[in-house]
Amino acid sequence: MIREWYLPLLGGLLPVMLLGFLASALANRLAFAGWALAFGLAYTLWLRIGLERAWPRRRRVAGALTLLALAALVLGLLVWRHGEIYDLGFRAALPSLYHPLWTRPASAWVVALVLTLAASWRYFLAAEER
């Protein structure tokens, strides 16, 4: 149960929640916290439904990676929309960690692309190994 529920839940929710609430604090916008809560709920429901219906592990992992890719895509849209205030907040609150790549929408979109490729590989190529 720990490997099937708790570890994937922690591995998927922790980065999204930390990033969402940190970005919300830096940008002074609740949209980022709402983003984190919405995708946290969707991710949790995906895992729960997958376990209840006894989906194969590759399907659960591929779906979770796809949801995280969608979350990264939407995060890029939020950064695009609120990018100036997010950049200013990041510079003011965390100047030692600031780099322009952290506050660009394209960075989130690249992460979304990588997660989409990982989900595709996990679902299609890993299926051939069985």
N, C-alpha and C positions, 0 to 999 in steps of 0.2 A: 504494500500500500504506500509506503514511503516513496519508492522509486516511481510509482505510477501516478501519484497525486501530489504529494507535498513538494518534491523536488522540482517537477515541471511548473507547479504553481509559483513557487518561490523564484525560479529562474525566469519566468515570464513576467510576473507582476512587479518584482522588485525594481528592475530597470525602468519600466514604464512609469511606475508611481514616483520613484525618485526624480526622474527627469521631468515629469509633468509638474510636480509640486515645486521643484527648484526653479524651473522656467517660469512658473506662475509667480513665484516670489521675485525673481529677477526682473520680469517684464511688468509686474504689477497688473496682470491680466488674469482673470479667472478662467479664461478660455483654455489655458494650458492644464489647469487642474481638472476641468471638465473633460478634456481630452483623455487624461490619465484615468479618470474614473470610468468613462465610457468604454475604453479599450480594456481596462482591467476587468470589467464586468463581462464583456464579450469573450475575453480569453478564458475566464473562469467557467463560463457556461460551455464553451467549446470543450474544455477538458472534462467537465462533468458529464456532458452528453456522450462524449466519446467513451468514457469509462462505463457508463450505464449500458450503452449499446454494444459494448465489447468490440469496439473497432480495433483493427490491427494497429500496432504501435506506429508503423510508418505513416498511416493515415492521420493519426492524432498529431504526430510531430509535424508532418507537412502542413496540416491545417493551422497549427499553432504558429509556425513560421510564416504562413501566409497572413494570418491576423497581425502578427508583429510587423510584417512588411507594410500592410495597410496602415497600421498605426504610425510608422515612420513617414509614410506618404502624407498623411494628414498633418503630422507634426511639421513637415516641410511647408505645407500650406499655411499653418498657423504662424510659423516663423516668417513666411513671406508677407503675411498680413500685418503682423505686429513686430516686424524685424527691427525697426529703428529703436523702439522703446526697449526691446529685448537686448539689443546690442549695448545701449546706454546703461541698462541695469547690470549687465554682465561686467562691463568695464568698471562700473562704480563699486560693485560688491565684491568681485573676485578679480582684481587686476593682475594678480600673479598667475592666474590660470587662463586669462583671456587670450584667445587667438581668434582671428577673424573667421576661421573655418567653423568654429563652434556656433556661430550666429548666422550662418548662411543657409538658406533653404536647400541649396544643392547638396549640402552635406547630408541632410536627412533623406534626400531622394536617392543618393548613392547607397545609403544604408538600406533603403527600401528595395533597391535593385539587387543588392547582395542577398538580402533575406529571401527575395522571390526566387533567385537562382538556387539558393540552398533548399527551399521548399520543393522546387521542381526536381532537383537532384534526389532529394530524400524520397519523394513519392514515386518517380518514374524509374530512375536508375537503380535505386535500392530494391525495387520490386523485382527486377530481373535477377538479382542475386539469390532469390529464394529458390 
